[in-house]
Amino acid sequence: MKDAVHIKFKNRQNPNAEFDLVRIEELFDIAGDDHAPDELHVVEFYNIFFIESGQGYHTIDFTDYACEAGTILTVRKDQLQKFFRGNLTGSILLFTDEFLVSYLEQLEALKSLQIFNELLGTPKIQLSASEMKEIADLINRMQDEYFERNDNYSLEIIRSELHILITKLYRIKSKRKQIIFDKKYLSEFIEFQKLVELNVKETTRVQDYAKMMGVSTKTLNNISKTIIRKTAKEFVDEICTKQIKRQLINTELSIKEIAFASGFEETTNFYKYFKRQTQTTPEQFRLSF
């Protein structure tokens, strides 16, 4: 099995910019020598996909999303994804968090980047005809600024347009109840999520995360249940399982090595844990990709 490639942000047109815009139909022609878009890869930046025409699908973290005219996909950094060759046309906006966050107040940035958090809402939006025109006009302005004008003011204008785009997508998701917003414990949950994603290989104990956050396990359970309707333990197990899955399909490590890297001292316990979470064995899951 070939390791999944981690794709760092690289702007060939403007190496100093932390924003780029590419056409989906040209993606396979401009891919680097180190990877192919139709192979599983991890991006270390944010993506917004806007589909203008065609039909197909795109994989994000083990889920295939059907795409057609008017589909928007939001992909946060460090997610697995895979493209499928087909007849899709449209644009991909690529940018680092620094490109957007440096422009915004912290609370506004947190709100904006929520649309990329798959735990707080679906990464897919299917736009209506009027919404599609509105978003297309906005992206067309960004394309014109990026490719045609391209002067000393362009990146600042694009950054502002990107903020408008994300805010419009946030409003669409909010109206459709496709995202959790303005809810008690939201900032606490996002802190919890970050801690788990960083530390789950060291511990899956809810008590440890409660201590890191300076709250009781009861409060941490309330935080988790309020935001995602799962106990803190269920959430920690979900993140742990996702990271195990990524290692199984991203690396050539043996099952024993993955078990150890995931914090399991005994391979037998690792097998039991993975089977309980996924109803399949690590080998069966690895062979399914």
C-alpha positions in Angstrom: 0.0 0.0 0.0 1.3 3.4 -1.0 1.4 6.1 1.7 -1.0 9.0 1.3 0.9 12.1 0.4 0.6 15.2 2.6 0.2 18.2 0.2 1.6 21.5 1.5 0.3 24.8 0.2 2.3 25.8 -2.9 1.3 28.7 -5.1 3.0 28.4 -8.5 1.7 31.7 -9.8 2.5 33.8 -6.8 4.9 32.0 -4.3 4.4 34.8 -1.7 0.6 34.4 -1.6 -1.3 32.1 0.7 -4.3 31.9 -1.6 -4.7 30.1 -4.9 -7.5 29.4 -7.4 -7.5 26.5 -9.8 -10.0 25.1 -12.3 -11.2 21.6 -11.5 -11.0 20.5 -15.1 -7.3 21.5 -15.2 -6.4 19.9 -11.9 -5.0 16.6 -13.4 -2.8 18.6 -15.8 -1.1 20.7 -13.1 -0.7 18.1 -10.4 2.8 17.7 -8.9 5.1 14.8 -9.5 4.7 13.6 -5.9 1.0 12.8 -6.1 -2.0 12.3 -8.3 -5.3 13.9 -7.4 -7.2 10.6 -7.8 -5.1 9.0 -5.0 -5.9 9.6 -1.3 -4.0 12.6 -0.1 -4.0 14.9 2.9 -4.2 18.7 2.3 -2.5 21.1 4.8 -4.8 24.0 3.9 -8.4 24.8 3.3 -10.4 24.1 0.1 -13.7 25.4 -1.2 -15.0 23.5 -4.2 -17.6 25.2 -6.5 -19.1 22.9 -9.1 -20.4 24.6 -12.2 -21.4 21.7 -14.4 -21.1 17.9 -14.8 -21.7 15.0 -12.4 -19.4 13.0 -10.2 -18.3 12.6 -6.7 -15.5 13.5 -4.3 -14.2 11.6 -1.3 -13.6 13.4 2.0 -12.5 11.3 5.0 -14.0 8.0 3.9 -17.3 9.5 2.6 -18.2 10.0 -1.0 -20.1 13.1 -1.8 -22.1 13.3 -5.0 -21.4 16.5 -7.0 -23.3 18.4 -9.7 -24.0 21.9 -10.8 -24.4 24.1 -7.7 -22.5 21.8 -5.3 -20.2 23.4 -2.7 -17.8 21.3 -0.7 -15.7 22.7 2.2 -12.6 20.8 3.2 -10.5 21.7 6.2 -6.8 21.2 6.5 -5.5 17.7 7.5 -8.5 15.9 5.9 -8.1 13.0 3.5 -9.6 13.5 0.1 -9.6 12.0 -3.4 -10.7 13.3 -6.7 -12.4 11.2 -9.4 -11.8 11.8 -13.0 -15.0 12.8 -14.8 -16.7 15.7 -16.4 -17.0 18.1 -13.5 -16.1 21.8 -14.1 -15.7 24.5 -11.6 -13.3 26.2 -9.3 -11.3 25.3 -6.2 -10.3 28.0 -3.8 -7.2 27.0 -1.8 -5.9 29.1 1.2 -4.2 28.8 4.5 -5.9 29.7 7.8 -3.3 32.5 8.2 -4.6 34.1 4.9 -8.1 34.5 6.4 -7.6 34.6 10.1 -4.9 37.4 10.1 -7.6 39.7 8.6 -10.3 38.9 11.1 -10.9 39.3 14.8 -10.5 36.0 16.6 -14.2 35.5 17.3 -15.2 36.3 13.7 -12.5 33.9 12.4 -13.8 31.2 14.7 -17.3 31.7 13.3 -16.1 31.8 9.7 -14.0 28.6 10.0 -16.9 26.7 11.5 -18.2 25.9 8.1 -15.1 23.7 7.5 -15.6 21.7 10.7 -17.3 18.4 9.6 -18.3 17.7 13.2 -20.4 20.9 13.3 -22.1 20.5 9.9 -22.0 18.7 6.6 -19.2 19.7 4.2 -21.6 19.7 1.3 -24.1 22.4 0.3 -26.4 22.1 -2.7 -27.2 25.6 -3.9 -30.4 26.7 -5.3 -30.4 28.4 -8.8 -30.4 31.9 -7.2 -27.8 31.0 -4.6 -25.6 29.5 -7.4 -25.7 32.7 -9.4 -24.8 34.8 -6.3 -21.8 32.6 -5.4 -20.7 32.3 -9.1 -20.7 36.1 -9.4 -18.6 36.4 -6.3 -16.0 33.7 -7.4 -15.9 35.2 -10.9 -14.9 38.6 -9.3 -12.2 36.8 -7.3 -10.9 35.0 -10.5 -10.8 38.3 -12.4 -8.9 40.0 -9.6 -6.5 37.0 -9.3 -5.8 36.3 -13.0 -6.5 39.6 -14.8 -5.8 42.6 -12.5 -3.2 40.9 -10.2 -1.8 44.1 -8.8 -0.7 45.2 -5.3 -4.3 45.5 -4.1 -5.5 42.2 -5.5 -4.8 39.9 -2.5 -6.4 42.3 -0.1 -9.5 42.5 -2.3 -9.6 38.7 -2.7 -9.3 38.2 1.1 -12.3 40.5 1.6 -14.2 38.6 -1.1 -13.3 35.3 0.5 -14.6 36.5 3.9 -17.9 37.5 2.2 -18.1 34.1 0.4 -17.6 32.2 3.7 -20.1 34.4 5.5 -22.7 33.8 2.7 -22.1 30.0 2.9 -22.4 30.2 6.7 -25.7 32.0 6.3 -27.0 29.4 3.8 -26.0 26.5 6.2 -27.5 28.3 9.1 -30.9 28.9 7.4 -31.0 25.2 6.4 -29.9 24.1 9.9 -26.9 22.4 8.4 -24.5 23.9 11.0 -24.4 24.4 14.7 -24.1 28.1 15.5 -24.7 30.5 18.4 -25.1 27.6 20.8 -24.0 27.3 24.4 -20.7 25.5 24.9 -19.7 25.9 21.2 -16.3 27.5 21.9 -15.6 25.0 24.7 -16.4 22.1 22.4 -14.0 23.4 19.7 -11.3 23.6 22.4 -12.2 20.0 23.4 -12.0 18.9 19.8 -8.6 20.4 19.3 -7.3 18.8 22.4 -8.6 15.4 21.4 -7.2 15.6 17.9 -3.8 16.5 19.3 -3.6 14.1 22.2 -5.8 11.1 21.4 -2.8 8.9 20.7 -1.6 9.5 24.2 -5.0 9.1 26.0 -8.6 8.3 25.4 -9.6 9.0 29.0 -12.3 11.7 29.4 -10.9 12.5 32.8 -7.6 13.6 31.2 -9.3 16.0 28.8 -11.5 17.4 31.6 -8.3 18.1 33.5 -6.7 19.8 30.5 -9.7 22.1 30.2 -10.1 22.7 33.9 -13.7 21.3 34.1 -15.4 18.3 35.6 -16.1 15.2 33.5 -19.8 15.9 34.0 -19.4 19.4 32.5 -17.3 17.9 29.6 -20.1 15.4 28.9 -22.6 18.3 28.9 -20.5 20.2 26.5 -20.2 17.2 24.1 -23.9 16.3 24.4 -25.1 19.8 23.8 -23.1 20.3 20.6 -23.0 16.9 18.9 -25.4 14.8 21.0 -22.7 12.3 21.9 -21.0 11.7 25.2 -17.4 12.9 25.6 -16.3 9.2 25.5 -18.2 8.5 22.3 -16.6 11.6 20.8 -13.0 10.7 21.9 -13.5 7.2 20.5 -14.8 8.6 17.2 -11.7 10.7 16.8 -9.4 7.9 17.8 -11.0 5.5 15.3 -10.8 8.1 12.5 -7.0 8.5 13.2 -6.6 4.7 13.2 -8.4 4.5 9.9 -6.1 7.2 8.4 -3.0 5.2 9.5 -4.5 2.0 8.0 -5.0 3.5 4.6 -2.2 6.2 4.7 0.7 4.1 5.7 2.5 0.8 5.3 2.9 0.3 9.0 2.0 -3.1 10.3 -1.2 -3.6 12.4 1.0 -4.0 15.5 2.9 -0.8 14.7 -0.4 1.1 14.3 -1.7 -0.3 17.5 1.4 0.9 19.4 1.3 4.3 17.6 -2.4 4.6 18.6 -1.6 4.1 22.3 -2.4 0.4 22.6 0.2 -1.7 24.5 -1.5 -5.0 23.5 -2.5 -5.7 19.9 -5.4 -7.9 21.1 -6.9 -4.9 22.8 -6.4 -2.8 19.7 -8.3 -5.5 17.6 -11.2 -5.6 20.1 -11.4 -1.8 20.2 -11.4 -1.3 16.4 -13.9 -4.1 15.9 -16.2 -2.7 18.5 -16.1 0.8 16.8 -16.3 -0.3 13.2 -17.7 -3.8 13.1 -14.7 -4.9 11.0 -11.1 -5.8 11.6 -8.2 -3.6 10.8 -7.1 -5.9 7.9 -10.6 -5.9 6.4 -10.8 -2.1 6.6 -7.3 -1.7 5.0 -8.2 -4.1 2.1 -11.4 -2.2 1.4 -9.4 0.8 0.0 
